[in-house]
């Protein structure tokens, strides 16, 4: 290592060590620094052991300094990295109101498993519960028989477990229908609710005009009789509903006399024909938020009208409302999220299942190797702003890279392989690093004058007599294209600095490999060591991207990102 190169490496190491120390409370960590140095300067990998020793010494020196001095030095050496960190720091604001007994709920409908959109509500609630040492309540809202997918109950629990969320209390709304009936009767007795038998169009016309329907004039005793008729199956679906009394001239016609219960003739997938009258969302949500002592509710600003409806229940029953915090709409492109469309696609064979890579479900992300820590950080960066936002897949992948990079071992993958024979080459043991930050290597035996395979895409770009570097092997010159024949030149590593093309390769001892992506399937071959990988293991195919092992025989991996 000459003097000039040595100084360059030392400067790079110092810069990234200071950055890591400033970012993590004054303590730089060798794995993170090595990963950053090697990632930004791949040409140093051939001197990995020397670089590692320099990193150790630099970390020892910088970790002994005060945090103020570290920040000052980083500001001198690389102010851009300091500014970058300032932009990244996005803390969630404190919760409003009383935070002495925080109880928050996540309330999914069991129409399917959770998706990336749900993750926002899940993680925001979980972050606050952990901050205030509160309780996380899972409330499964299954009071619409037509929107229940029975396997979803367990799928939701599994998805929460994957997201590292600890549920303190779980309730299923369908198991407490009688509780909702009890509250409904209380409202009827207080003449705050009434049974309406008007035809839908007639009622809608009256509501728009701000006029009462005839049913509204009944007294409590008459309404209780009508209510019991509903419960006893004397009215068919659509023929009667329980409504909450509101101001007839409320500025928003949609809030006037809103429905709290309706009749559903369809059997419930979980409870069968046990009930025929079900609460609508605004009623059951208000009741449960009270009965469960929910202190704070986080939801999208599109729920503000719902909050106005629910306020009537709290006011009529003299209940204290929770604190409501609203966030903007999150637009998520590139993946399918609709459970209705996904179910239809699974039934038709368009999708392979709920973990099809084209979906935005948590289980599809898990299958691709997207870690829960990365999902959490992406959600935290979105924050609680009421401004509408676009979900950034790029940011999610960046966060995931930080999580998986240090443990993802490296391997060669050759997509769409082309055979190339190398003349005048002696046998050699190639020992590429298993990981840039590890001393362990992969041993690949390459015979004399070998038959190798390189990616077709790379092969087609090589000109005759062009010098190329076979990664971690040696340098060759292409002599013929049909068939591909090359000639051994030397093993001079300096050609890398000259910008010579670097191509990955495998020998004729290889593993057939299939890479599943959202948009396509790629077939190729990998080095023999990949045959020992475990299902679920996350790896990196060099110059290709991070993948998660999905199955074996044949080896099949799911592509995560570059």
Buried (B, 14 or more C-beta within 10 A) or exposed (E): EEEEEEEBBBEBBBBBBBBBBBBEEBEBBBBBBBBBBBBEBEEBBEBBEEBBEBBBEBBEEBBEBEEEEBBBBBBEBBEEBBEEBEEEEEEBEEBEEEBEEBBBBBBBBBBBBBBBBBBBBBBBBBBBBEEBEBBBBBBBBBBBBEBBBEEBBEBBBBBBEBBEBEBEEBBBBBEBBEBBBEBBBEBBEEBBBBBBBBEEEEBEEBBEEEEBBEBBEBEBEBBBEBBEBBBEEEBEEEEBBBBBBBEBEBEEBEBBBBBBBBBBEEEBBBBEEEBBBBBBBBBBBBBBBBBBEBBBBBBBBEBEBBBBBBBBBBEBBEBEBBBBBBBBEBEBEEBBBBBEEBBEBBEEEEBEEBBBBBBBBBBBBBBBBBBBBBBBBBBBBBBBEEEEBEBBBEBBBBBBBBBBBBEBBBBBBBBBBBEBBBEEBEEBEBEBBBBBBBEEBBEBEBBEEBEBBBBBEBBEEBEEEEBBBBBBBBBBBBBEBEEBBBBBBEEEEEBBEEEBEBBBBBBEEBBEBBBBBBEEEBEBBBBBBBEEBEEEBBBBBBBBBBBBBBEBEEBBBBBBBE
